[in-house]
Amino acid sequence: MELRQLRYFVAVAEEGGFGRAAERLGIVQSAVSQQIRRLERAWGVELFERTTRHVRLSGAGERLLPEARAVLAAADHTARVAADIAAGADGVLRLGGIHGPGDRINRVLAALASAAPRLQVRLHRLPVARRLEAVRTGELDAALVRALPDEPGAAPGLELLPLWSDPLYAALPEQHPLSAAPEPHLEQLARLPLRLAPREANPPFHALVTGAFRAAGLQPVQGPEFSDLQATLTEIGTALEPSWTLFYEVRGLPTVPRVAVRPLAGLTVATSLAVRPGPPGPALRHLLGSLHAVAPDQLPGKGAAQVSSSRSSPLAR
């Protein structure tokens, strides 16, 4: 069975004859008759009662006519949806997501919903390495990432679209003299033991921090183990020996007794969009447009990501 045979069947039924159906379809009458015969043989029923004076639906044809119309309507609807998907007005966008800070991600999604109301967004929370691999394999269409440098080799096989930058924060004992500085410099904190998550917990963020020390000609002093952010901040506030850690905001800045949180002078963490090379598809173009609407001064281009094993830590987002 072919869709054109169903169209011919419906046309003959509605026009009451093969000649008028052929005129409506813009083809010769013999082609209509031939395809109807093939359809009848395929189904094993007579669709029309034919005499020299008229053509009318048989009982089988009368029963099958609404089914044929439903199939054609479904096929036409599917074609319209496919056209909308090709234009980016419909479809599914599979996006690797991150948390916060603020409502920026929500504003991006709101702008996307306004630009393409029928575009469905599937947001996936994955560790950064898994997130990037999912974009490479096509499991995700794009992924937001933090702390990856916008340079060759940072995400092999992908392009990084720089989006925006957010400050890094230092957390240190409230009674430490450096807590009085509104924006302490890395050089000031360099001799204080640093609680930094191990490299395997989040390679991009670890590289960002150690790279900042190298660029300043400094070597971090290794402090006690970093577990998750809440536990680490609690220990910083209660330990006898001073230490510090650094992080980026996810859901607001934490407030912990006896701990001071200060923005680090001159240090930021970049957020980028990881995509496969080549021209973006229609759904991805809508996403890029929405990102541009939220961060108009920082997008264009193709570009940048931190996670620990603890889901409660901003270092794990």
Disulfide bonds with the S-S distance in Angstrom:
none
